Amino acid sequence: MAIALKVEPGKPFVYYSGSAWDEGVGGPCTRGEWDRYTLSAPVDFRVPTDRR
């Protein structure tokens, strides 16, 4: 998969990604389950203060 984006110099660039494996245990196994899982997750774009 390839993704092309326009990024502006001097401005932060942040991206989020996720994945699921159909043979995983206890997680989403189908596209529908993954969609429901991600849509129900809280969205928080704040910068973490605890950077380890």
Contact map, one row per residue, 1 for C-alpha under 8 A:
1110000000000000000000000000000000000000000000000000
1111000000000000000000000000000000000000000000000000
1111100000000000000000000000000000000000000000000000
0111110000000000000000000000000000000000000000000000
0011111000000000000000000000000000000000000000000000
0001111100000000000000000000000000000000000000000000
0000111110101000000000000000000000000000000000000000
0000011111100000000000000000000000000000000000000000
0000001111100000000000000000000000000000000000000000
0000000111110000000000000000000000000000000000000000
0000001111111000000000000000000000000000000000000000
0000000001111100000000000000000000000000000000000000
0000001000111110000000000000000000000000000000000000
0000000000011111000000000000000000000000000000000000
0000000000001111100000000000000000000000000000000000
0000000000000111110000000000000000000000000000000000
0000000000000011111000000000000000000000000000000000
0000000000000001111100000000000000000000000000000000
0000000000000000111110000000000000000000000000000000
0000000000000000011111010011100001000000000000000000
0000000000000000001111110001100000000000000000000000
0000000000000000000111110001110000000000000000000000
0000000000000000000011111000100000000000000000000000
0000000000000000000111111111100000000000000000000000
0000000000000000000000111110000000000000000000000000
0000000000000000000000011111000000000000000000000000
0000000000000000000100011111100000000000000000000000
0000000000000000000111010111111011001000000000000000
0000000000000000000111110011111011000000000000000000
0000000000000000000001000001111111000000000000000000
0000000000000000000000000001111111100000000000000000
0000000000000000000000000000011111110000000000000000
0000000000000000000000000001111111111000000000000000
0000000000000000000100000001111111111100000000000000
0000000000000000000000000000001111111110000000000000
0000000000000000000000000000000111111111000000000000
0000000000000000000000000001000011111111100000000000
0000000000000000000000000000000001111111100000000000
0000000000000000000000000000000000111111100000000000
0000000000000000000000000000000000011111110000000000
0000000000000000000000000000000000001111111000000000
0000000000000000000000000000000000000001111100000000
0000000000000000000000000000000000000000111110000000
0000000000000000000000000000000000000000011111000000
0000000000000000000000000000000000000000001111100000
0000000000000000000000000000000000000000000111110000
0000000000000000000000000000000000000000000011111000
0000000000000000000000000000000000000000000001111110
0000000000000000000000000000000000000000000000111110
0000000000000000000000000000000000000000000000011111
0000000000000000000000000000000000000000000000011111
0000000000000000000000000000000000000000000000000111
